[in-house]
Amino acid sequence: MDVVDCFLPAQTDDAAVTITAVAPAGLDGVLESLPPSAAAWARSSRFAATDDEVCPVPAGDGSLAAVLFGLGENSAAPGLAVGKLPRSLPAGNYRLGEGFADPALATVAWALGAYRFSRYRDDDRDPRRLVLPAAIDGAETAAVVDGVYLARDLINTPANDLGPAELAEAAAGLASAHGAVFSEIVGEALIGEGFPLIHAVGAAAASNRAPRLIEFVWGPAGRPQVTLVGKGVCFDTGGLDIKPARGMAMMKKDMGGAACVLGLAAMIMSCNLPVRLRVLIPAVENAIAANAFRPGDVFPSRKGLTVEIGNTDAEGRLVLADALALADEDSPDLLIDLATLTGAARVAVGPDIVPFYTDDDGLAEKLAARGRAVADPLWRMPLWRGYMPMLKSKVADINNVGSSPFAGSLTAALFLSRFIGSETTWLHGDIFGWNPSARPGRPEGGEAQAIRALFAFTKDRYRA
């Protein structure tokens, strides 16, 4: 789906139905301001302005004259509630009227709710378009929505059509569109170039889905460098520690970190933020074959640390380790990685909230605040180094899994921290990348988590 199906320019002359946001406390006043017939319709419809309640108000000829949208008691923080409207209203053109405290967020929410994944099934619905409010930056809004759509489309694409090579093609296309310099290291060349962990994880699928390290660089040298690293496991069987069928059902989304990194990169480049951007994606399929890596194997890493394999289903942190080590060699001003890394994160905070780890208190506070402001929730977790002994190995420098069932997301973050220098400003996000059920602004399926918050944070941090 294209963002042009969601919006009309602010200067459009097309007729558009006005949507008025109403809180319960202000309902009587709004009804009194309406024509008597419209107010009577709303009352007879028992519209009470509850959360996300929609009341289409007809004109005398049966056409749609107006829309009332309930904010509920939490009217000060409606989040993505407006995202319900594109799926509730008839086809046509609309504009935001009174009552919307944050028109920019409401506009984004509209587009997020309008999204449909139509690669395999035609979407023959006529569009519901919103006239862009004059006060918002339409180009930036479109860039943010495009980035989210890109990530969602990639996550929703099944693994038979999105392996490491296809993920590289998507990255190359994005790089080309923005004049970035693209490169990749593929297959056996990973060993010679110093990426043994990426090669080890992807070896079992190498005959038809060669592992690779994808990279592109954008922006002039001399700008502050922002490096984004995304986990690109295009399908995860669990390896020899094979997942049960239920656990494997959604593993097309295990490249969600890579998808979100590409979406965030698209936002940064489209809005020409004053940074030098580097994107790194280790792309593999964790398959099962005679040459699959095994529990108990020991591999070197780009960092020089040896890693014992405690579990082949903890493969994401292995490919990230080599990519993060490379990223750290450049001493970036800011290093961010996103990964669908642990089920423990979901046990801790559920599917909607992204737990993140960093040693930078100021960064953590600002990012969490931006997440709240744009309804893209994140929650800081402790990078508690007292748990580092859980990753001890008797035969190598470190084990890829903890020795205890406790603190699974935290120990995964601690593992990654061993491959990054202590001077680097680093943030790790343990995303889910999926909406288990449809809600306003969040259709069921692949989800671009944390990137709207990270874009807003990055824009603030490097504002010219």
C-alpha positions as CSV (number, residue, x, y, z in Angstrom):
1,M,0.0,0.0,0.0
2,D,1.2,3.5,-0.8
3,V,1.0,6.5,1.5
4,V,-0.7,8.5,-1.4
5,D,-3.8,6.4,-0.7
6,C,-4.0,7.9,2.7
7,F,-3.6,11.7,2.3
8,L,-4.7,14.7,0.3
9,P,-2.8,18.0,0.2
10,A,-3.7,20.6,2.7
11,Q,-4.7,23.0,-0.1
12,T,-7.1,20.5,-1.7
13,D,-10.4,21.8,-3.1
14,D,-12.1,18.4,-2.9
15,A,-15.1,18.2,-0.5
16,A,-14.1,16.6,2.7
17,V,-16.2,15.4,5.7
18,T,-15.2,17.0,9.0
19,I,-14.3,14.7,11.9
20,T,-14.9,16.3,15.4
21,A,-13.2,14.7,18.4
22,V,-15.4,14.7,21.5
23,A,-14.6,14.0,25.1
24,P,-17.5,12.9,27.4
25,A,-17.2,16.1,29.4
26,G,-17.6,18.3,26.3
27,L,-20.3,16.2,24.6
28,D,-23.3,18.5,25.5
29,G,-21.5,21.5,24.2
30,V,-20.6,19.9,20.9
31,L,-24.2,18.6,20.4
32,E,-25.6,22.1,21.0
33,S,-23.3,23.5,18.3
34,L,-24.6,21.1,15.7
35,P,-27.7,21.6,13.5
36,P,-30.7,20.3,15.4
37,S,-31.2,17.3,13.1
38,A,-27.5,16.2,13.5
39,A,-27.7,16.6,17.3
40,A,-30.9,14.6,17.3
41,W,-29.2,11.8,15.3
42,A,-26.3,11.6,17.6
43,R,-28.5,11.4,20.7
44,S,-30.8,8.8,19.1
45,S,-27.6,6.8,18.2
46,R,-26.7,7.0,21.9
47,F,-23.3,8.4,21.1
48,A,-21.6,9.0,24.5
49,A,-18.0,9.9,23.3
50,T,-16.5,6.8,24.8
51,D,-13.1,5.5,23.8
52,D,-12.8,5.2,19.9
53,E,-16.6,5.5,19.5
54,V,-17.6,6.6,16.0
55,C,-20.8,8.3,15.1
56,P,-21.4,9.1,11.3
57,V,-23.9,11.8,11.0
58,P,-26.0,11.8,7.8
59,A,-27.2,14.8,5.8
60,G,-30.7,15.2,4.6
61,D,-30.0,13.5,1.3
62,G,-28.4,10.4,3.0
63,S,-24.8,11.4,2.3
64,L,-22.4,11.7,5.2
65,A,-22.4,15.2,6.7
66,A,-20.1,14.8,9.6
67,V,-18.3,12.4,11.9
68,L,-18.2,12.5,15.7
69,F,-15.2,10.6,17.3
70,G,-15.2,9.7,21.0
71,L,-12.0,10.3,23.0
72,G,-13.2,8.7,26.2
73,E,-12.0,9.8,29.6
74,N,-8.3,9.6,28.5
75,S,-8.7,12.4,26.0
76,A,-5.4,14.0,26.9
77,A,-3.5,11.0,25.6
78,P,-5.5,9.3,22.8
79,G,-2.5,7.5,21.3
80,L,-3.3,5.9,17.9
81,A,-7.1,5.9,18.5
82,V,-7.7,7.8,15.2
83,G,-6.3,4.8,13.4
84,K,-9.7,3.1,13.9
85,L,-11.4,5.5,11.5
86,P,-10.1,4.4,8.1
87,R,-11.5,1.0,8.8
88,S,-14.8,2.3,10.2
89,L,-15.8,5.0,7.8
90,P,-17.1,4.8,4.2
91,A,-14.8,5.6,1.3
92,G,-14.3,9.3,0.8
93,N,-12.3,12.3,1.9
94,Y,-12.1,13.6,5.4
95,R,-10.5,16.3,7.5
96,L,-9.7,16.8,11.2
97,G,-12.0,19.3,12.9
98,E,-12.0,20.5,16.5
99,G,-11.0,18.5,19.5
100,F,-7.7,16.9,18.3
101,A,-5.0,17.9,20.8
102,D,-2.2,16.6,18.6
103,P,-3.2,16.8,14.9
104,A,0.2,15.5,13.8
105,L,-0.1,12.3,15.7
106,A,-3.7,11.9,14.7
107,T,-2.6,12.2,11.0
108,V,0.0,9.5,11.4
109,A,-2.5,7.3,13.3
110,W,-4.9,7.7,10.4
111,A,-2.3,6.3,7.9
112,L,-1.2,3.6,10.3
113,G,-4.7,2.4,10.6
114,A,-5.2,2.5,6.8
115,Y,-2.4,0.1,6.1
116,R,-3.1,-3.1,4.2
117,F,-0.7,-5.8,3.1
118,S,-1.9,-6.5,-0.4
119,R,1.1,-8.4,-2.1
120,Y,-0.9,-11.6,-2.4
121,R,-4.5,-10.4,-2.4
122,D,-5.9,-7.4,-4.2
123,D,-7.2,-4.6,-2.0
124,D,-10.2,-3.4,-4.0
125,R,-11.5,-1.0,-1.3
126,D,-11.8,2.6,-2.3
127,P,-9.5,4.8,-0.3
128,R,-10.3,6.8,2.8
129,R,-8.2,9.9,2.5
130,L,-7.4,12.5,5.1
131,V,-6.7,16.2,4.1
132,L,-3.3,17.0,5.7
133,P,-3.7,19.7,8.4
134,A,-2.1,22.9,7.2
135,A,0.0,23.2,10.4
136,I,1.9,19.9,10.1
137,D,4.9,19.0,8.0
138,G,3.4,16.9,5.3
139,A,6.7,15.7,3.9
140,E,7.9,14.5,7.2
141,T,4.6,12.8,8.0
142,A,4.7,11.0,4.7
143,A,8.3,10.0,5.3
144,V,7.4,8.5,8.7
145,V,4.4,6.6,7.3
146,D,6.5,5.3,4.4
147,G,9.1,4.0,6.8
148,V,6.5,2.2,8.8
149,Y,4.9,0.7,5.7
150,L,8.3,-0.5,4.4
151,A,9.0,-2.3,7.7
152,R,5.5,-3.8,7.9
153,D,5.6,-5.0,4.3
154,L,9.0,-6.7,4.8
155,I,7.9,-8.4,8.0
156,N,4.6,-9.6,6.5
157,T,6.3,-11.1,3.4
158,P,6.7,-14.9,3.9
159,A,10.2,-16.5,3.9
160,N,9.7,-18.2,0.6
161,D,9.7,-14.7,-1.0
162,L,12.1,-13.0,1.5
163,G,15.3,-14.7,2.2
164,P,18.7,-13.1,2.7
165,A,19.2,-12.2,-1.0
166,E,15.7,-10.6,-1.2
167,L,16.4,-8.7,2.0
168,A,19.6,-7.4,0.4
169,E,17.7,-6.4,-2.7
170,A,15.3,-4.3,-0.5
171,A,18.2,-2.6,1.2
172,A,19.9,-2.0,-2.1
173,G,16.8,-0.4,-3.5
174,L,16.4,1.9,-0.6
175,A,20.0,2.8,-0.7
176,S,19.8,3.6,-4.4
177,A,16.7,5.7,-4.0
178,H,18.6,8.0,-1.6
179,G,22.1,8.0,-3.2
180,A,23.6,5.8,-0.5
181,V,26.6,3.5,-1.1
182,F,25.6,-0.2,-0.9
183,S,27.7,-3.3,-0.4
184,E,27.4,-6.8,0.8
185,I,29.7,-9.7,1.9
186,V,28.2,-13.1,0.9
187,G,28.7,-16.8,1.7
188,E,32.2,-18.1,2.3
189,A,33.6,-14.5,1.9
190,L,32.3,-13.9,5.4
191,I,35.0,-16.0,6.9
192,G,37.8,-14.3,5.1
193,E,36.4,-10.9,5.9
194,G,36.1,-11.6,9.6
195,F,32.5,-12.6,10.3
196,P,32.7,-16.2,11.5
197,L,29.5,-16.1,13.6
198,I,27.3,-14.8,10.8
199,H,28.7,-17.6,8.6
200,A,28.2,-20.3,11.2
201,V,24.5,-19.4,11.7
202,G,23.8,-19.3,8.0
203,A,25.9,-22.2,6.9
204,A,23.0,-24.8,6.9
205,A,21.1,-22.7,4.3
206,A,24.1,-21.6,2.3
207,S,23.5,-23.8,-0.7
208,N,20.4,-21.8,-1.8
209,R,20.2,-19.0,0.8
210,A,23.7,-17.8,1.4
211,P,24.3,-15.7,4.6
212,R,25.5,-12.2,4.1
213,L,26.4,-8.9,5.7
214,I,24.4,-6.1,4.1
215,E,25.7,-2.5,4.4
216,F,25.0,0.9,3.1
217,V,26.3,4.4,4.0
218,W,24.6,7.7,3.4
219,G,25.5,11.3,4.2
220,P,28.7,13.4,4.0
221,A,31.7,12.5,6.1
222,G,32.2,14.8,9.0
223,R,28.7,14.7,10.2
224,P,28.0,12.8,13.5
225,Q,27.8,9.1,12.6
226,V,24.6,7.1,13.5
227,T,24.9,3.4,12.9
228,L,21.9,1.1,12.8
229,V,22.2,-2.6,13.1
230,G,19.2,-4.9,12.5
231,K,18.8,-8.6,13.1
232,G,18.0,-10.2,9.7
233,V,17.2,-13.8,10.4
234,C,14.8,-14.4,7.5
235,F,13.5,-17.6,9.0
236,D,14.4,-19.3,12.2
237,T,13.8,-23.1,12.7
238,G,15.7,-22.9,15.9
239,G,18.5,-24.9,14.2
240,L,19.3,-28.3,15.8
241,D,17.5,-27.0,19.0
242,I,14.5,-27.0,16.8
243,K,11.4,-25.0,17.7
244,P,8.0,-26.7,18.1
245,A,5.5,-26.0,15.3
246,R,3.7,-23.3,17.3
247,G,7.0,-21.5,18.0
248,M,8.0,-21.7,14.3
249,A,4.7,-20.4,12.9
250,M,5.6,-16.7,12.9
251,M,9.3,-17.0,12.3
252,K,9.1,-15.1,9.0
253,K,9.1,-12.1,11.4
254,D,12.5,-12.9,12.8
255,M,14.0,-10.4,10.4
256,G,11.9,-7.7,12.1
257,G,14.9,-5.9,13.5
258,A,16.3,-5.5,9.9
259,A,12.9,-4.4,8.6
260,C,12.6,-1.8,11.3
261,V,16.2,-0.5,10.8
262,L,15.4,-0.1,7.1
263,G,12.2,1.8,7.9
264,L,14.1,4.1,10.3
265,A,16.9,4.6,7.8
266,A,14.2,5.6,5.2
267,M,12.8,8.2,7.6
268,I,16.3,9.6,8.3
269,M,17.3,9.9,4.7
270,S,13.9,11.2,3.4
271,C,14.1,14.0,5.9
272,N,17.8,14.6,5.3
273,L,18.7,14.6,8.9
274,P,22.2,16.1,9.4
275,V,24.0,12.8,10.2
276,R,26.2,10.3,8.4
277,L,24.2,7.1,8.5
278,R,25.6,3.6,8.4
279,V,23.2,0.5,8.2
280,L,24.4,-3.0,8.9
281,I,22.2,-6.1,8.6
282,P,23.5,-9.6,9.1
283,A,21.1,-11.6,7.0
284,V,20.8,-15.4,7.4
285,E,18.4,-18.3,7.6
286,N,18.8,-20.5,10.6
287,A,18.2,-23.9,9.0
288,I,18.9,-27.6,9.7
289,A,21.4,-29.6,7.6
290,A,24.5,-31.7,8.0
291,N,26.6,-28.6,8.3
292,A,24.4,-26.8,10.8
293,F,26.1,-25.4,13.9
294,R,25.6,-27.5,17.0
295,P,25.1,-27.1,20.7
296,G,28.6,-27.3,22.3
297,D,30.4,-25.9,19.2
298,V,32.9,-23.1,19.8
299,F,33.4,-20.3,17.2
300,P,35.6,-17.3,17.1
301,S,34.0,-13.9,16.6
302,R,35.1,-10.7,14.9
303,K,35.8,-9.2,18.3
304,G,38.3,-11.9,19.1
305,L,36.1,-13.5,21.8
306,T,35.4,-17.2,21.5
307,V,31.7,-18.2,21.8
308,E,30.4,-21.6,23.0
309,I,27.0,-22.5,21.6
310,G,24.7,-23.3,24.4
311,N,21.6,-23.2,22.2
312,T,21.3,-22.9,18.4
313,D,17.9,-21.1,18.9
314,A,19.8,-18.2,20.4
315,E,21.2,-17.4,16.9
316,G,20.2,-13.7,16.6
317,R,22.7,-12.5,19.2
318,L,25.5,-14.4,17.3
319,V,24.9,-12.6,14.0
320,L,24.5,-9.3,15.8
321,A,27.7,-9.8,17.7
322,D,29.8,-9.8,14.5
323,A,27.9,-6.8,13.1
324,L,28.1,-4.8,16.3
325,A,31.8,-5.4,16.6
326,L,32.2,-4.0,13.0
327,A,30.0,-1.1,13.9
328,D,32.0,-0.3,17.0
329,E,35.3,-0.1,15.0
330,D,34.1,3.1,13.5
331,S,33.4,4.7,16.9
332,P,30.0,6.1,15.9
333,D,28.4,8.9,17.8
334,L,25.3,6.7,18.3
335,L,24.9,2.9,17.8
336,I,21.4,1.4,17.8
337,D,20.5,-2.2,17.3
338,L,17.0,-3.6,16.9
339,A,16.2,-7.3,17.1
340,T,13.4,-9.8,17.7
341,L,15.7,-11.3,20.2
342,T,14.0,-13.0,23.1
343,G,10.7,-14.5,24.2
344,A,11.7,-13.3,27.7
345,A,11.1,-9.7,26.6
346,R,7.5,-10.6,25.8
347,V,7.0,-12.3,29.1
348,A,8.3,-9.1,30.8
349,V,6.4,-6.4,28.9
350,G,4.1,-8.1,26.4
351,P,3.9,-7.5,22.7
352,D,3.3,-3.7,22.6
353,I,6.1,-2.3,24.7
354,V,9.8,-2.4,23.5
355,P,12.2,-3.0,26.3
356,F,15.5,-1.3,25.7
357,Y,19.0,-1.3,27.2
358,T,21.6,1.5,27.4
359,D,24.1,2.8,29.9
360,D,23.3,6.4,28.9
361,D,20.7,7.8,31.4
362,G,20.0,10.9,29.4
363,L,19.5,9.0,26.2
364,A,17.1,6.7,28.0
365,E,15.0,9.5,29.5
366,K,14.7,11.4,26.2
367,L,13.9,8.3,24.1
368,A,11.2,7.1,26.5
369,A,9.7,10.6,26.4
370,R,9.7,10.7,22.7
371,G,8.0,7.3,22.7
372,R,5.2,8.5,24.9
373,A,4.8,11.6,22.7
374,V,4.3,9.7,19.5
375,A,2.5,6.6,21.0
376,D,5.4,4.3,20.2
377,P,6.1,2.9,23.7
378,L,9.5,1.8,25.0
379,W,10.6,0.9,28.5
380,R,14.1,1.0,29.8
381,M,15.4,-2.2,31.4
382,P,18.5,-2.5,33.6
383,L,21.8,-3.6,31.9
384,W,22.7,-5.3,35.2
385,R,26.2,-6.5,34.9
386,G,25.9,-8.6,38.1
387,Y,24.2,-11.2,35.8
388,M,27.2,-11.5,33.5
389,P,28.5,-14.7,35.3
390,M,25.4,-16.4,33.9
391,L,27.1,-16.3,30.5
392,K,30.3,-18.0,31.6
393,S,31.6,-20.9,29.6
394,K,34.1,-23.6,30.8
395,V,35.7,-23.9,27.4
396,A,35.3,-20.4,25.7
397,D,35.2,-16.7,26.6
398,I,31.4,-16.6,26.7
399,N,28.3,-18.8,26.2
400,N,25.6,-17.6,23.9
401,V,22.8,-18.4,26.5
402,G,22.5,-17.9,30.2
403,S,22.9,-20.7,32.7
404,S,19.7,-19.8,34.4
405,P,16.1,-19.4,33.1
406,F,15.9,-16.0,34.7
407,A,16.5,-12.6,33.0
408,G,16.6,-13.9,29.5
409,S,16.2,-10.6,27.7
410,L,18.7,-9.0,30.1
411,T,21.4,-11.7,29.6
412,A,20.9,-11.4,25.8
413,A,21.6,-7.7,26.1
414,L,24.7,-8.4,28.3
415,F,26.0,-10.9,25.7
416,L,25.7,-8.2,23.0
417,S,27.5,-5.6,25.3
418,R,30.6,-7.8,25.2
419,F,31.1,-7.0,21.6
420,I,31.0,-3.2,22.0
421,G,33.5,-0.9,23.5
422,S,32.6,0.8,26.8
423,E,33.0,4.3,25.3
424,T,30.3,3.8,22.6
425,T,26.9,5.2,23.1
426,W,24.8,2.1,22.4
427,L,21.1,1.2,22.6
428,H,19.6,-2.2,22.1
429,G,15.9,-2.7,21.5
430,D,14.3,-6.2,22.0
431,I,11.3,-5.8,19.7
432,F,8.4,-8.2,18.9
433,G,7.7,-6.8,15.5
434,W,4.1,-8.2,15.4
435,N,0.6,-7.2,16.4
436,P,-1.2,-10.4,17.6
437,S,-4.6,-8.8,17.1
438,A,-5.9,-5.7,15.3
439,R,-6.3,-2.4,17.3
440,P,-6.6,1.2,16.2
441,G,-3.5,2.1,14.2
442,R,-2.1,-1.4,14.6
443,P,-3.5,-3.9,12.1
444,E,-2.8,-7.5,12.9
445,G,0.5,-8.7,11.5
446,G,4.0,-7.2,11.1
447,E,4.7,-4.0,13.1
448,A,7.4,-1.4,12.9
449,Q,8.2,-1.0,16.6
450,A,10.3,1.8,18.2
451,I,11.3,3.5,14.9
452,R,8.9,6.4,15.1
453,A,10.2,7.1,18.6
454,L,13.8,6.6,17.5
455,F,13.3,9.0,14.5
456,A,11.9,11.7,16.7
457,F,14.7,11.2,19.2
458,T,17.4,11.3,16.4
459,K,15.8,14.4,14.9
460,D,16.0,16.1,18.3
461,R,19.5,15.0,19.0
462,Y,21.0,16.2,15.7
463,R,18.7,19.1,14.9
464,A,20.7,21.6,12.8
